[in-house]
Amino acid sequence: MIEPVRELAKDISENAFAAAFRDPRFAPVSGPELEVLKIDISILSPMQPVSFHDEADLLRQLEPGIDGILIDDGQRRATFLPKVWENLPDRENFMRELKLKAGLSADHWDKEIKVFRYYTNNFSE
């Protein structure tokens, strides 16, 4: 969940179950997989709108490895957690991939696009 809808403990358990058994991108977790499964939880801070003049200004403001980013362009929306910077450390590439995740073209830009930043507290077993 990007924004809380229940108390934190309930959100965590509901989202963990959904990730393990209801994510259409993956087969449900099997019994043998449970033996080696590692749990990683990211608690998101409140979203903070980012003000910018154009895409270049936005890119300059991004803090690789720190910022989680959510883009919202009308009906298209996507987010990358801060840990995604590990695989996409270049600001331009990070934003291109985030646009693609949202179903936009990699070079898409609209002056009405909204961008939010957030931070995470991560917990792993």
N, C-alpha and C positions, 0 to 999 in steps of 0.2 A: 504494500500500500504506500502510496506517495504521501498521503495525508491521513492522520489518525481518524478512525471511525468508531473504535471501541477503546476500552482501557488497554494499556500497553501489553500486559501479559496475554490478554485474549487475542489481540492483534497478532502477536508473535506466534501463538499456537495455531491460530487459523491460517496464517500465511505459510507457516512451515508445513502444515498438512497439505495446503493447496499446492505448494511447490513440489512436494513429494508425490502427490497422487492426482492432481488435476491440471497440471501444466500441459497444454496440448502440443507443445514443442518436443516433449520427451515422453518416453514410456514411464508408467508408474514405477516407483522404487520397488525393487523385489526384496524378498527376505534375505538372500545372501548379501545384497548391497547394504542392508541395514547394519551388518557387522562392521563395515569399513566406512560408513558414511561419516563425514565431518560436517559439523554445523557451524555456519558463519552468519551472524546476525548483524545487520546495519540499522541503527536507529537514526533516523533523519531528523535534523533540526528543522525548525519552521523555514518555509521558503522565503527568500528575500528577492524582490524584483531587482533586476540589474538595469540601470539606465545607460544608454549608449546612443551615439549619433549614427553609427553605421557598423557594418560587420567588422571592419578593421579595429574600430574603437572597442567593440565587444571582445574581440580576440585578445587585445592588449590587457584587458582587465581579468581574464581568466587566470586562475592560479592552479597550474598543473599539480596533481597529487593532493590537492586540498579541496577544491570545489567539486561538488556534485552539481550537475547542470540539468535543468529541465527547459525544453523549448516548447512553445505553444503557438501554433500558427493556425488559429481557427479550429478546424476539425482534426488537425494533425498535432500530435503531442508525443514526446519521448523524453526519456531521461537516461543519464549515465551516472552511476555512483562514482565517487572520487577514486575508487580503486581501478576504474577503467583506464585511468591515466597510465597505469603500469604497462598496458598494451598499446595505448595511443598517446604517447607523451608529447607529440607535436600538436599545438593548439589548432592549426588549420585542419589537420587530419581528424582530430577529435571532433570538431564541429561538423566536418563533412560526414563522418560516420553517424553522428547523432541525427543529422538531417535524414540520412538514408533510413535509419531506424524508425523515424517518424513517418516514413513513406513519402518524403520530399526528395527532390533531386539534390545531388551533392552540392551544386552551385546555387541552389535556391536562396533568394533573399527577398524579403518583403519588409517594408518599413513598419508594418504593423505586427511583426513577430514579437512575441513576448519571451523573455528569458528570465529564469529564476536560478539563484544559486542556493545551495544548502551544504551543510557539513554532516558528517556521520560520526557516530560512536560505534565502534565495531567490537563484537564479542565473538570469540571462537572457542571451540572446545579443544 
